[in-house]
Amino acid sequence: MILDSLKNGIKYASLNPGFAKAFEYLNNTDLSALAVGKVELDGSDLVVNIVDITGKPEDQARMETHQNFIDIQVPVGQAERMGWKAADKLADITEPYNEAKDVTFFGDKATCFIDVLPYEFAIFFPEDGHQPGISTGTYRKIIVKVRV
């Protein structure tokens, strides 16, 4: 997991071939003006999802992992708390792996939390269990899916 400001995103370009293009887009686009939807930057290998989410209390937000994609999560409208736990420590599967959506859900509790401010980002790799969406109200969020 990585937590940083969008302006520093390009520093992580060497970690994955899709990161440079993802951070170029995130830093050169008015994220608050984007319509809800999807933008393909490199076919299905690099997809920007623009969503409006309704925050949930910690006990209702779900822990998840992905196998084939890395998440770059950017709250735009307000800060968002996110939980984390090492994927190899997750044990309580509540929804088995869905290959079409590349997600497994767990009932495990996070071992730590981060508060991601607007225009900061959190990167979650397949080895990172993450529990996004711990917040209140409805707000805009950008989730970039980067193929491993």
Backbone as ProteinMPNN parsed JSONL, in Angstrom:
{"seq_chain_A": "MILDSLKNGIKYASLNPGFAKAFEYLNNTDLSALAVGKVELDGSDLVVNIVDITGKPEDQARMETHQNFIDIQVPVGQAERMGWKAADKLADITEPYNEAKDVTFFGDKATCFIDVLPYEFAIFFPEDGHQPGISTGTYRKIIVKVRV", "coords_chain_A": {"N_chain_A": [[0.842, -1.171, 0.0], [0.43, 2.239, -0.731], [0.445, 5.607, 0.241], [-0.045, 8.898, -0.71], [0.378, 12.236, -2.085], [-1.296, 13.444, -5.021], [0.39, 15.011, -6.657], [2.844, 13.841, -6.319], [2.644, 11.421, -7.534], [3.869, 10.522, -9.953], [6.347, 9.683, -9.163], [6.145, 7.047, -8.609], [6.086, 5.658, -10.938], [7.812, 3.686, -11.894], [7.006, 1.338, -10.733], [4.96, 0.0, -12.034], [4.002, -0.56, -15.409], [1.694, 0.86, -16.187], [1.386, 2.979, -14.447], [2.589, 5.529, -15.006], [1.05, 6.635, -17.107], [-1.434, 6.641, -15.834], [-1.051, 8.442, -13.652], [-0.333, 10.717, -15.055], [-2.755, 11.299, -16.327], [-4.417, 11.689, -14.038], [-3.231, 13.934, -12.88], [-3.476, 15.888, -14.823], [-6.078, 16.406, -15.388], [-9.237, 17.834, -14.714], [-10.51, 16.608, -12.104], [-12.778, 16.971, -10.548], [-14.639, 17.82, -12.349], [-15.323, 15.726, -13.946], [-17.684, 13.504, -15.42], [-19.723, 10.956, -13.974], [-18.702, 7.696, -14.7], [-16.719, 5.785, -17.027], [-13.374, 5.718, -18.156], [-11.256, 4.558, -20.565], [-7.881, 4.233, -20.582], [-5.922, 2.641, -21.592], [-7.138, 0.474, -23.111], [-8.676, -2.367, -21.601], [-6.728, -2.689, -19.736], [-6.022, -0.472, -18.292], [-8.006, 1.471, -16.598], [-10.103, 4.158, -15.765], [-12.345, 4.741, -13.285], [-15.055, 6.72, -12.534], [-16.867, 7.567, -9.853], [-19.75, 8.092, -7.763], [-19.948, 7.728, -4.428], [-21.533, 6.473, -1.481], [-20.634, 6.989, 1.721], [-19.825, 4.69, 4.399], [-20.278, 3.376, 7.742], [-17.521, 2.01, 9.637], [-18.066, -0.696, 10.367], [-19.726, -1.539, 8.343], [-18.459, -1.222, 5.933], [-16.73, -3.061, 3.449], [-14.043, -5.404, 3.494], [-11.689, -6.069, 0.944], [-10.016, -7.777, -1.785], [-7.958, -7.891, -4.744], [-6.939, -9.752, -7.626], [-5.881, -9.44, -10.206], [-5.657, -6.757, -10.758], [-4.409, -3.548, -9.765], [-5.413, -1.108, -7.486], [-5.769, 2.39, -7.704], [-6.821, 4.707, -5.637], [-8.666, 7.651, -5.329], [-10.076, 9.999, -3.442], [-12.269, 12.658, -4.177], [-14.296, 14.466, -3.49], [-14.359, 14.602, -0.679], [-12.606, 13.731, 2.38], [-11.605, 10.334, 2.959], [-11.727, 7.463, 4.937], [-9.8, 4.525, 5.031], [-9.415, 1.071, 5.492], [-6.83, -1.375, 6.164], [-5.304, -4.563, 5.664], [-2.971, -7.189, 5.581], [-3.159, -9.246, 2.756], [-2.544, -11.975, 2.884], [-3.201, -12.575, 5.448], [-5.891, -12.526, 5.661], [-8.899, -14.245, 6.345], [-11.645, -14.716, 6.632], [-13.707, -15.288, 4.367], [-16.341, -13.768, 2.751], [-17.562, -13.419, 0.316], [-16.734, -15.367, -2.345], [-13.981, -15.365, -4.727], [-14.669, -13.396, -7.519], [-14.256, -13.679, -10.73], [-14.946, -12.141, -12.997], [-15.321, -9.595, -11.927], [-12.999, -9.298, -10.578], [-12.606, -9.542, -7.713], [-12.564, -10.369, -4.237], [-14.403, -10.666, -1.278], [-14.216, -10.019, 2.234], [-14.81, -10.709, 5.73], [-13.082, -9.924, 7.633], [-11.448, -7.799, 10.052], [-9.821, -4.651, 9.715], [-6.297, -4.076, 10.201], [-5.057, -1.676, 10.397], [-5.641, 1.843, 9.746], [-6.045, 4.428, 7.28], [-6.346, 7.881, 6.567], [-7.446, 9.361, 3.793], [-7.044, 12.246, 2.136], [-8.855, 14.662, 0.07], [-7.709, 14.559, -3.255], [-5.416, 13.246, -2.613], [-3.881, 9.997, -2.818], [-4.383, 6.452, -2.56], [-2.674, 3.502, -3.108], [-3.44, 0.22, -3.764], [-2.203, -2.95, -3.837], [-2.331, -6.381, -5.119], [-1.568, -7.838, -2.846], [-2.583, -6.431, -0.768], [-5.125, -6.269, 1.446], [-7.991, -4.304, 1.492], [-10.203, -1.82, 2.778], [-12.267, 0.204, 1.672], [-14.16, 3.334, 1.595], [-15.035, 4.193, 4.122], [-16.742, 6.501, 5.599], [-18.83, 9.467, 5.673], [-21.856, 10.634, 4.154], [-22.359, 11.43, 0.615], [-20.088, 11.312, -2.046], [-17.687, 12.207, -4.617], [-15.42, 10.02, -6.261], [-12.405, 8.722, -7.581], [-11.361, 5.797, -9.091], [-8.737, 4.083, -10.215], [-8.04, 1.367, -12.203], [-5.423, -0.744, -12.608], [-3.794, -3.013, -14.576], [-2.002, -5.788, -13.285]], "CA_chain_A": [[0.0, 0.0, 0.0], [1.124, 3.523, -0.786], [-0.385, 6.789, 0.46], [0.73, 10.079, -1.076], [-0.342, 13.301, -2.777], [-1.284, 13.249, -6.472], [1.533, 15.671, -7.293], [3.997, 12.944, -6.207], [2.32, 10.133, -8.131], [4.793, 10.104, -11.004], [7.506, 9.054, -8.525], [5.889, 5.609, -8.499], [5.912, 5.144, -12.301], [8.637, 2.499, -12.14], [6.421, 0.159, -10.089], [4.05, -0.685, -12.963], [3.992, 0.158, -16.685], [0.516, 1.712, -16.334], [1.337, 4.072, -13.476], [2.933, 6.834, -15.593], [-0.124, 7.134, -17.827], [-2.494, 6.886, -14.853], [-0.79, 9.676, -12.906], [-0.405, 11.832, -16.006], [-4.181, 11.604, -16.456], [-4.94, 12.21, -12.772], [-2.667, 15.255, -12.601], [-3.755, 16.839, -15.903], [-7.517, 16.391, -15.62], [-10.044, 18.414, -13.633], [-11.224, 15.433, -11.603], [-14.084, 17.361, -10.009], [-15.549, 18.105, -13.463], [-15.617, 14.5, -14.69], [-18.985, 12.867, -15.24], [-19.674, 9.57, -13.526], [-18.533, 6.786, -15.829], [-15.48, 5.036, -17.181], [-12.47, 6.174, -19.206], [-10.196, 3.589, -20.828], [-6.633, 4.88, -20.983], [-5.164, 1.627, -22.332], [-8.067, -0.653, -23.179], [-9.108, -2.864, -20.293], [-5.567, -2.795, -18.847], [-5.88, 0.755, -17.506], [-9.352, 2.041, -16.649], [-10.448, 5.137, -14.744], [-13.755, 4.709, -12.906], [-15.49, 7.91, -11.817], [-18.059, 7.097, -9.146], [-20.261, 8.768, -6.58], [-20.19, 6.694, -3.429], [-22.088, 6.866, -0.193], [-19.792, 6.45, 2.77], [-20.42, 3.75, 5.346], [-19.513, 3.205, 8.977], [-16.496, 0.971, 9.537], [-18.609, -2.057, 10.466], [-20.481, -1.876, 7.131], [-17.548, -1.198, 4.781], [-16.226, -4.422, 3.263], [-12.646, -5.671, 3.16], [-11.633, -6.698, -0.371], [-8.734, -7.935, -2.48], [-8.005, -8.113, -6.192], [-5.832, -10.595, -8.067], [-5.332, -9.049, -11.502], [-5.569, -5.309, -10.889], [-3.996, -2.669, -8.68], [-6.3, 0.057, -7.342], [-5.331, 3.717, -7.276], [-8.075, 5.307, -5.173], [-8.518, 9.091, -5.115], [-11.301, 10.716, -3.093], [-12.266, 14.012, -4.721], [-15.25, 15.334, -2.808], [-14.091, 14.717, 0.757], [-11.675, 12.73, 2.893], [-12.151, 8.981, 3.114], [-10.936, 6.528, 5.736], [-9.678, 3.208, 4.411], [-8.742, 0.087, 6.321], [-5.845, -2.22, 5.497], [-4.806, -5.778, 6.306], [-2.228, -8.002, 4.618], [-4.059, -10.217, 2.121], [-2.26, -13.344, 3.332], [-3.744, -12.727, 6.807], [-7.353, -12.534, 5.573], [-9.382, -15.619, 6.482], [-13.106, -14.796, 6.682], [-14.259, -14.982, 3.04], [-17.799, -13.614, 2.742], [-17.93, -13.643, -1.087], [-15.555, -15.912, -3.004], [-13.43, -14.61, -5.852], [-15.49, -13.18, -8.709], [-13.268, -13.422, -11.775], [-15.407, -11.059, -13.877], [-15.134, -8.314, -11.233], [-11.679, -9.355, -9.946], [-12.721, -9.145, -6.308], [-12.981, -11.266, -3.163], [-14.786, -9.885, -0.099], [-13.888, -10.657, 3.508], [-15.394, -10.153, 6.941], [-11.99, -9.585, 8.546], [-11.261, -6.417, 10.497], [-8.557, -4.03, 9.32], [-5.284, -3.954, 11.252], [-4.74, -0.252, 10.519], [-6.478, 2.726, 8.932], [-5.462, 5.659, 6.758], [-7.298, 8.907, 6.159], [-7.004, 9.868, 2.498], [-7.657, 13.549, 1.899], [-9.123, 14.912, -1.345], [-6.564, 14.691, -4.16], [-4.366, 12.307, -2.251], [-4.234, 8.686, -3.366], [-3.911, 5.218, -1.941], [-2.489, 2.409, -4.064], [-3.588, -1.099, -3.154], [-1.715, -4.033, -4.674], [-3.032, -7.63, -4.786], [-1.23, -8.319, -1.498], [-3.186, -5.514, 0.198], [-6.554, -6.234, 1.717], [-8.36, -2.912, 1.755], [-11.581, -1.579, 3.205], [-12.53, 1.598, 1.314], [-15.516, 3.861, 1.751], [-15.423, 4.498, 5.498], [-16.965, 7.943, 5.579], [-20.24, 9.845, 5.745], [-22.312, 11.406, 3.005], [-22.094, 10.968, -0.746], [-18.995, 12.098, -2.614], [-17.047, 11.738, -5.848], [-14.179, 9.283, -6.06], [-11.792, 8.163, -8.778], [-10.679, 4.523, -8.849], [-8.03, 3.648, -11.416], [-7.719, -0.056, -12.189], [-4.198, -0.932, -13.381], [-3.485, -4.447, -14.644], [-0.73, -6.181, -12.665]], "C_chain_A": [[0.889, 1.236, 0.0], [0.093, 4.615, -0.554], [0.471, 8.007, 0.159], [-0.194, 11.097, -1.729], [-0.249, 13.079, -4.284], [-0.065, 13.869, -7.135], [2.789, 14.804, -7.242], [3.795, 11.614, -6.92], [3.319, 9.633, -9.145], [6.038, 9.436, -10.43], [7.367, 7.535, -8.46], [5.768, 4.936, -9.863], [6.701, 3.867, -12.555], [8.033, 1.221, -11.556], [5.506, -0.644, -11.0], [4.02, 0.118, -14.259], [2.801, 1.103, -16.858], [0.499, 2.936, -15.432], [1.636, 5.436, -14.088], [1.728, 7.436, -16.295], [-1.259, 7.462, -16.86], [-2.266, 8.213, -14.133], [-0.741, 10.898, -13.814], [-1.861, 12.268, -16.166], [-4.713, 12.271, -15.181], [-4.454, 13.629, -12.484], [-3.008, 16.305, -13.65], [-5.23, 16.912, -16.265], [-8.207, 17.058, -14.435], [-10.955, 17.305, -13.114], [-12.61, 15.78, -11.083], [-15.106, 17.613, -11.115], [-15.937, 16.853, -14.247], [-17.018, 13.993, -14.384], [-18.773, 11.442, -14.733], [-19.579, 8.672, -14.755], [-17.161, 6.156, -15.828], [-14.688, 5.628, -18.334], [-11.387, 5.115, -19.361], [-8.966, 4.336, -21.323], [-5.753, 3.946, -21.793], [-6.016, 0.364, -22.405], [-8.494, -1.075, -21.787], [-7.951, -2.999, -19.302], [-5.384, -1.588, -17.932], [-7.176, 1.543, -17.633], [-9.559, 2.982, -15.467], [-11.949, 5.049, -14.505], [-14.063, 5.952, -12.085], [-16.822, 7.555, -11.177], [-18.473, 8.087, -8.063], [-20.572, 7.671, -5.58], [-20.815, 7.305, -2.186], [-21.25, 6.185, 0.874], [-20.569, 5.57, 3.736], [-19.631, 3.777, 6.646], [-18.548, 2.028, 8.824], [-17.078, -0.437, 9.535], [-19.445, -2.468, 9.257], [-19.619, -1.85, 5.865], [-16.872, -2.563, 4.672], [-14.743, -4.455, 2.891], [-12.631, -6.427, 1.833], [-10.195, -6.87, -0.832], [-9.004, -8.122, -3.962], [-6.799, -8.961, -6.574], [-5.131, -10.047, -9.302], [-5.151, -7.551, -11.69], [-5.085, -4.668, -9.597], [-5.001, -1.528, -8.652], [-5.481, 1.297, -7.003], [-6.619, 4.443, -6.913], [-7.835, 6.758, -4.763], [-9.864, 9.688, -4.714], [-11.194, 12.16, -3.585], [-13.129, 14.932, -3.87], [-14.985, 15.561, -1.339], [-13.091, 13.645, 1.157], [-12.386, 11.388, 3.056], [-11.188, 8.155, 3.957], [-10.951, 5.177, 5.023], [-8.92, 2.298, 5.359], [-7.785, -0.745, 5.491], [-5.542, -3.44, 6.348], [-4.09, -6.582, 5.235], [-3.139, -9.1, 4.072], [-3.802, -11.64, 2.605], [-2.707, -13.604, 4.772], [-5.275, -12.76, 6.811], [-7.862, -13.969, 5.564], [-10.889, -15.761, 6.334], [-13.723, -14.375, 5.346], [-15.777, -14.912, 3.13], [-18.369, -13.739, 1.334], [-16.687, -14.135, -1.803], [-15.163, -15.093, -4.235], [-14.39, -14.596, -7.036], [-14.526, -12.763, -9.811], [-13.669, -12.261, -12.673], [-15.173, -9.689, -13.25], [-13.772, -8.216, -10.544], [-11.74, -8.898, -8.489], [-13.129, -10.331, -5.437], [-13.306, -10.372, -1.972], [-14.578, -10.712, 1.165], [-14.612, -9.967, 4.656], [-14.349, -9.751, 7.967], [-11.98, -8.099, 8.893], [-9.896, -5.916, 10.021], [-7.59, -4.009, 10.5], [-4.809, -2.515, 11.412], [-5.619, 0.541, 9.554], [-5.663, 3.911, 8.446], [-6.605, 6.61, 6.427], [-6.743, 9.552, 4.901], [-7.773, 11.152, 2.22], [-7.969, 13.728, 0.418], [-7.82, 15.196, -2.105], [-5.289, 14.05, -3.625], [-4.779, 10.969, -2.858], [-3.71, 7.585, -2.459], [-3.803, 4.187, -3.056], [-2.586, 1.112, -3.281], [-3.203, -2.159, -4.179], [-2.468, -5.316, -4.316], [-2.713, -8.171, -3.393], [-1.809, -7.456, -0.384], [-4.69, -5.737, 0.314], [-6.906, -4.795, 2.046], [-9.858, -2.777, 1.957], [-11.895, -0.106, 2.923], [-13.932, 2.038, 1.725], [-15.966, 4.14, 3.162], [-15.524, 6.02, 5.602], [-18.448, 8.208, 5.804], [-20.595, 10.624, 4.492], [-21.969, 10.75, 1.683], [-21.052, 11.888, -1.363], [-18.419, 11.42, -3.854], [-15.716, 11.078, -5.516], [-13.704, 8.754, -7.403], [-11.085, 6.877, -8.363], [-10.06, 4.09, -10.17], [-7.664, 2.184, -11.229], [-6.545, -0.263, -13.15], [-3.864, -2.421, -13.381], [-2.097, -4.71, -14.059], [0.276, -6.515, -13.753]], "O_chain_A": [[1.943, 1.275, 0.635], [-1.012, 4.554, -1.094], [1.571, 8.15, 0.693], [-1.388, 10.854, -1.902], [0.764, 12.58, -4.774], [0.464, 13.302, -8.091], [3.707, 15.006, -8.037], [4.689, 10.766, -6.909], [3.596, 8.435, -9.197], [6.719, 8.696, -11.14], [8.354, 6.823, -8.277], [5.387, 3.768, -9.942], [6.281, 3.043, -13.367], [8.507, 0.127, -11.86], [5.293, -1.835, -10.773], [4.012, 1.349, -14.22], [2.901, 2.066, -17.618], [-0.316, 3.838, -15.629], [0.991, 6.418, -13.72], [1.416, 8.611, -16.103], [-1.968, 8.451, -17.047], [-3.188, 9.02, -14.016], [-1.074, 12.001, -13.381], [-2.164, 13.461, -16.143], [-5.382, 13.302, -15.251], [-5.187, 14.433, -11.908], [-2.847, 17.498, -13.394], [-5.589, 17.422, -17.326], [-7.805, 16.867, -13.288], [-12.049, 17.098, -13.638], [-13.524, 14.961, -11.172], [-16.309, 17.62, -10.853], [-16.797, 16.921, -15.125], [-17.479, 14.044, -13.243], [-17.761, 10.809, -15.034], [-20.296, 8.873, -15.735], [-16.522, 6.007, -14.786], [-15.253, 5.995, -19.364], [-10.677, 4.806, -18.404], [-9.008, 4.994, -22.363], [-4.93, 4.397, -22.59], [-5.668, -0.673, -21.84], [-8.655, -0.239, -20.898], [-8.165, -3.382, -18.151], [-4.683, -1.666, -16.923], [-7.418, 2.201, -18.645], [-9.236, 2.652, -14.325], [-12.737, 5.26, -15.427], [-13.419, 6.211, -11.068], [-17.796, 7.274, -11.876], [-17.646, 8.822, -7.522], [-21.376, 6.782, -5.86], [-20.644, 8.487, -1.891], [-21.167, 4.958, 0.926], [-21.786, 5.683, 3.875], [-18.46, 4.154, 6.661], [-18.747, 1.159, 7.976], [-16.621, -1.288, 8.771], [-19.837, -3.631, 9.153], [-20.014, -2.401, 4.837], [-16.488, -3.152, 5.682], [-14.262, -3.653, 2.09], [-13.451, -7.318, 1.612], [-9.282, -6.206, -0.342], [-10.112, -8.461, -4.379], [-5.757, -8.897, -5.921], [-3.913, -10.176, -9.43], [-4.555, -7.119, -12.677], [-5.317, -5.173, -8.499], [-5.397, -1.032, -9.707], [-4.613, 1.264, -6.131], [-7.421, 4.759, -7.791], [-6.942, 7.061, -3.973], [-10.724, 9.867, -5.577], [-10.156, 12.802, -3.427], [-12.729, 16.056, -3.566], [-15.348, 16.607, -0.8], [-12.768, 12.758, 0.367], [-13.598, 11.324, 3.263], [-9.981, 8.153, 3.715], [-11.973, 4.748, 4.487], [-7.917, 2.692, 5.953], [-7.906, -0.815, 4.269], [-5.522, -3.373, 7.577], [-4.555, -6.649, 4.098], [-3.808, -9.798, 4.834], [-4.739, -12.429, 2.726], [-2.601, -14.729, 5.26], [-5.886, -12.997, 7.853], [-7.32, -14.817, 4.855], [-11.367, -16.827, 5.947], [-14.203, -13.25, 5.205], [-16.426, -15.876, 3.536], [-19.528, -14.12, 1.167], [-15.689, -13.418, -1.872], [-15.921, -14.247, -4.71], [-14.858, -15.639, -7.491], [-14.038, -11.633, -9.826], [-12.813, -11.471, -13.072], [-14.862, -8.729, -13.954], [-13.429, -7.172, -9.989], [-11.021, -7.985, -8.082], [-13.926, -11.178, -5.842], [-12.572, -9.427, -1.686], [-14.741, -11.932, 1.167], [-14.979, -8.796, 4.564], [-14.692, -9.288, 9.055], [-12.447, -7.261, 8.122], [-8.938, -6.684, 9.94], [-8.01, -3.934, 11.655], [-4.226, -2.163, 12.437], [-6.255, -0.023, 8.664], [-4.718, 4.347, 9.104], [-7.696, 6.181, 6.051], [-5.701, 10.207, 4.934], [-8.997, 11.142, 2.085], [-7.405, 13.018, -0.415], [-6.964, 15.959, -1.658], [-4.201, 14.3, -4.145], [-5.896, 10.826, -3.355], [-2.748, 7.756, -1.71], [-4.728, 4.021, -3.851], [-1.908, 0.925, -2.27], [-3.802, -2.252, -5.25], [-3.175, -5.344, -3.309], [-3.525, -8.898, -2.82], [-1.566, -7.707, 0.797], [-5.441, -5.428, -0.611], [-6.189, -4.137, 2.801], [-10.659, -3.517, 1.386], [-11.803, 0.733, 3.818], [-14.765, 1.233, 2.14], [-17.162, 4.31, 3.399], [-14.516, 6.722, 5.682], [-19.22, 7.293, 6.09], [-19.723, 11.206, 3.847], [-21.376, 9.673, 1.632], [-21.129, 13.108, -1.216], [-18.635, 10.233, -4.1], [-14.99, 11.51, -4.621], [-14.51, 8.383, -8.256], [-10.31, 6.863, -7.407], [-10.768, 3.771, -11.125], [-7.057, 1.806, -10.227], [-6.653, 0.006, -14.346], [-3.673, -3.022, -12.324], [-1.15, -3.962, -14.301], [1.415, -6.87, -13.452]]}, "name": "protein", "num_of_chains": 1, "seq": "MILDSLKNGIKYASLNPGFAKAFEYLNNTDLSALAVGKVELDGSDLVVNIVDITGKPEDQARMETHQNFIDIQVPVGQAERMGWKAADKLADITEPYNEAKDVTFFGDKATCFIDVLPYEFAIFFPEDGHQPGISTGTYRKIIVKVRV"}
